[in-house]
Amino acid sequence: MKKTLDILNGLANENRFRLFLALLARDACVCELQAILDIEQSRLSHQLRTLKFFGLVEARQDGRWIVYSVPEKVKKNPIVQAIEKNSELPLAVKGKIHRVKIWGVQRDKKLEKKKRKEK
């Protein structure tokens, strides 16, 4: 019962709900989520902190980036699966999810600069 209440409490805010759906689609750093959802960085960080508190997202360090994702055990929860199946992000947001790649682009730019210096 506690797990169900944690999920429902964690997703009781529209921004958190949209953020959670975006993270179900793919892992992302804060700057990518900011570009995808058009949410201020401070508000986004607060919502991520709340989702982490309820155990709905986790963070991992990747170089200097912190990447957020939904843990596998959460994705397997029947409530989360029902939410994912029956909820949709607005089309404008859905289009941005796979287009916005700030985290990966930054890493690619560094590799290109390094290769140029070596030549």
N, C-alpha and C positions, 0 to 999 in steps of 0.2 A: 504494500500500500504506500509506503514512504517513497519508493521509486516513482510511482505514478504521480504523487503529489509534487515531488521535486521537478519532474518533467513539466507538469502543468504550470507550476509556479514560475519556473525558469522561462517559459515561453509566453507568459501572461502580458508581455509588452509587445506592441507591434514591431518596434525596431529590433528587439531581441529575436522575435519570430522570423522576420525577414533575414536577419543575420544568420540564424541557425539554418534556414533553408539554403542560403548561399553556401554555407560551410558543408552542408550535406552534398552539394554539387561538386565542390572541390576545396582543397586546402588553400589558405591564403594568408598573407601578412596584412597588417593593419592598413598600410597604404593602399593595397589592392582592394580591400573591403571598403575603404573610404571612397575610392573611385567607383566601385560597383554600386554601392548603396546611396551615395551622395549624403553621407552623414558626417558631421563634424568629428574630428579626431578625438576630442575629449569625451564626447557622448558615446562614440564607438568603443573607446577603451573602457568606459564605465559598463556598457552593456556586455562586453566580452568578459569583464571581471565577474559580473553577475552570472553569466552562463557557466563560467569556470566554477563558481561557488556551488552551483547546482549539479556539477559534474557532467554538463552537456557538451563542453568543449575542453580541449587540452591544448597546451602550447609546447612547442619544441624550438630550440635554438638551431638555426641553420646559418652558420657564419655570423654575420651581424644582424640577421633578420630573425624575428620571432614569428613562427608560422603556426596558425591556429587550424585545428581540425576537429572533427567529431570522432570520438573513440569508437572502435568497432563494436564494443559491447553496447554502446548507446544506439548505434545504427541497427543492431539486431533486436532491440526492444520492440515489441509489437505495437506499442503506442506510437513510437517514432516512425515505424514503418507505415502505419495508417496515416500519420500526419504527412509524411513524404508523398504518399500515393494520392492523397486527397487535397493537397495544397499546392498552389502555384505562385511563383513570384510574378510581378508585372512583366510584360514583354520587354520593356526597356531594360529592366534589371537582368532578365534572363539573357539578353543579347550581350550584356557586358561581362557576364561571369567567365566566359572562356576567352574573350578578347583581351581583357585587362590582365597583363602579365608583368607588372612592375618588378616584382621580386626576381623573376627569372631574367628579365631584360637587363637589370642592373648587373647580374652575374655575367651575362653574355658580353656586356660592354667592357667589363674588366678584363675578360679573356682576350677580347679583340685588341685592347690597348697593350696588353702584355705581349701578344704575338707581334704587333707592329714594332715594339721596342726591340724584340729579339732579331728582327730582320735588319 
